[in-house]
């Protein structure tokens, strides 16, 4: 009888813990933006697919002064509850700092210093942060160890030209308090877009342990270059699903897509 009571107690406690994790995961998903700034000529779409109840990937889109829009995609080391907490802290610090620091590189430098002072062993985050001026259509950016986004140029109705953004390089946030970050810039012509993503996308594996890879991603974006932001995200999601099949997902998959209207 005592053994049955102990087993029932353990099962009840386990169920309560699972419920709390589910609630925390739902809260985490809800803090990611579902509505984006409205700017004439700007199309925005973002999506994240977590590998577990709580993930470390995040994206953010927020309004800044002078018709500018902040664009963030990031990937926290690790998984589960520690990554989720670190994700919430990093996202809050980036947005709060960006509101009074117009330079993407200076913003990441400040956030990096703050994260380093928290001194959380083994935790860090890769971040790409861009600031898009929706009048000049120039995006300035800084990259803290994140996969570079891809610029999509729909050169014809049948295919597009895909190039990776270069410059603005720096190491991940949360490791070296004195790290400096470079800054780059790119102009978007009518019809062009930018595809931001986390490495869980290109590192999605099939049952034979083959990765989806950069080549498949670039090819998919080229074929669908003329589509909307949601069309591009949807085409890549379908390509990954077809490639992976029923193989388990091992990492979060996140993308953020912007397009300038023709």
CORMOPE-V768312 format. One record per helix or strand. SS is the DSSP state (A for helix, B for strand). FROM is the first residue (numbers start at 1). TO is the last residue. If there is no record, write none. Layout:
ss | from | to
SS | FROM | TO
SS | FROM | TO
This chain:
ss | from | to
A | 2 | 31
B | 42 | 49
B | 57 | 64
B | 68 | 76
A | 80 | 98
A | 104 | 118
B | 125 | 133
B | 138 | 144
B | 150 | 153
B | 161 | 164
B | 169 | 170
B | 173 | 173
B | 184 | 187
B | 193 | 197
A | 199 | 202
B | 205 | 205
B | 211 | 211
A | 213 | 223
A | 229 | 244
B | 253 | 260
